[in-house]
Structure formats: structure tokens, C-alpha cells
């Protein structure tokens, strides 16, 4: 369904954008992928990397310098676009706490610019990347993404008779992504350290790879009817087990939870359970207000029980130390 389509990726030079572009160029014959971001050096680096890997497909890539905060610039970028994947955001929790206006301008006002640009340009599908931190938010980053999610759901009400829908994909920190726990532990090992600081021995997280994140976005592009939040079924792991997997026999020191940090990643709350359906490999949270018949549940999923919740702490699928070590080796991110 991506063949002969023009796709715009905001924040396209980030980890997700690069992985998404690589996956699409490998598996589909798209018309064009527009990489929309504000860092010209990252665009230059990405263009060179993809020119070397895909010399016969580099002509399908367009590098468009711009910021989602800039409404006029983004509208220009949307011309002729079929699908938008919105990955641009300010994501660092401490930075958002210290610079709240900047987080609001990018994560909320920028989301509105994406919505209006898509509606005005005749874009047919928009998928926005969310985060577990938007669920019962306890920090500003999570708060801005909570509002962003609400904006993308509500955008379906403004579509009218247009052939366009807006949906959301939600997952936590990607394994090995910049700023996450794996690179932090790895830096300690590389410096010869043998003790890992653990904020709380009870802490758990979900394990999702970049590839799984990309595949979930493509599923949303293909199957969304408008307003859904797609959530992958993925395994959980204990942070203490991750430390043992990366450095067998290491010591650990509990240092206390940081401001804005949670014990577990939460993807579906008890309150969401009344609108959540289970599928073989994922969940879908439908909007509380179904905007039209074509945007409600399609009857293929199974409604979860009232009171259901889905978090890394109550998951039914867990990774052992050996499982984690195998995944680290497979992805080449633990050493």
C-alpha cells in the first residue's frame, strides 16, 4: 500500500526516521520520501549514507529543511504528499522540564501545524508517534504528548468527507536508542566500570526494536480508520536483568527514581480498557467518542475485560537474562 506513494516523515533524520526510510526503500517502490527536519548536518549525513546504500534509489529521497513549528513552511512541504508520519518531537524529559515553552511549541503547536497542513493539502493518512509517557503523564514531555495525542484523535472530526484519517502509534523507549538505558550501561562498561546505578530495583520496561516500531507504523497506515491508538504486544524485562545480561556478575547500586520517571511503562490504562480491543499481535485503543461508523471497531478484535491494563509491570510475557543477552547480540547494541 506504500507503492507509488509520496510519504513525508517529520523528524526524519532521527533514529526512527532513518529506520523507516531504510525499511520502505527496501520493501516498497514508493514515489518519494520527504525527510522533513531542521538539522542540515543530519540531513547531509543521512543523504550521504543512503546514497552509498541505495545509489539507484537516492532520487526517491527529498531532504526538506524546516521545523514543524513553522506552519507556512510545513504546508509547503505537504504539497503532493499522500501519507505523513509524524516523528518530530522534543523528547528529553529534563530539557522539556527546563524549557516548557519550547516543548509546547514543538510537541503541541507543531502537532496542530501537521494536522492543518495535512487537511489543507489533501493528505490521506497521518500516523503520529506517541509514547508511554503520554499515559497518566507525570512530566511535561508526557503532558505535551498527551495533548498531541488528543489533537490527532480530534482531527478526524475536522476531516468531513475528505478521504483522510489520523491515528497514533504508542510505544516506549526503543532498545538501544539514543539517551536510553542500554547506551548508558554500555558507556560504563567501556570505561571499565563494574557497578551500575539502578534507580529502583523493581523497575521494568518493554522491549521494542526500531524494526518493530516501523512495522507498527506501517500497520497503522494500512489499517487505521481514524482515531485509533496502536500498541504492540511486546515482552517486558527487569532493569536488573538487563544489567546482568550486559555485564555478568556486575554490582548494582539503587540510587532512587529520578524526577518524572515511572517504575513501569504503561501503554493501556484501566480507564482505556472500555475502548480497547485485543488482536493477535497488538492492541487498539479506540477514541471515547466514535466520530463515525467507519471509524469505530471493525469487529475483528476482541474487547478486553473492564479493568484491564497493559504495562511492563503486569505483562504476561517476560524476557530472561539469557533472552536479553540474545536480543542484544542479535541487534548488536549491547557491546
Secondary structure, 3 states (H helix, E strand, C coil): CCCCCEEEEECCCCHHHHHHHHHHHHHCCCCEEEEEECCHHHHHHHHHHHHHHCCCCHHHEEEEECCCCCHHHHHHHCCCCCEEEECCCCCCHHHHHHCHHHHHHHHHHHHHHHHHHHHHHCCCEEEEEEEHHHCCCCCHHHHHHHHHHHHHHHHHHHCCCCCCEEEEEEECCCCCCCCCHHHHHHHHHHCCCCEEEECCCCCEEECCCHHHHHHHHHHHHHHCCCCCEEEECCCEEEHHHHHHHHCCCCEEEECCCCCCCCCCCEEECCHHHHHEEECCCEEEECCCCCCCHHHCCCCCCEECCCCCCEECCCCCCECCHHHHHHHHHHHCCCC
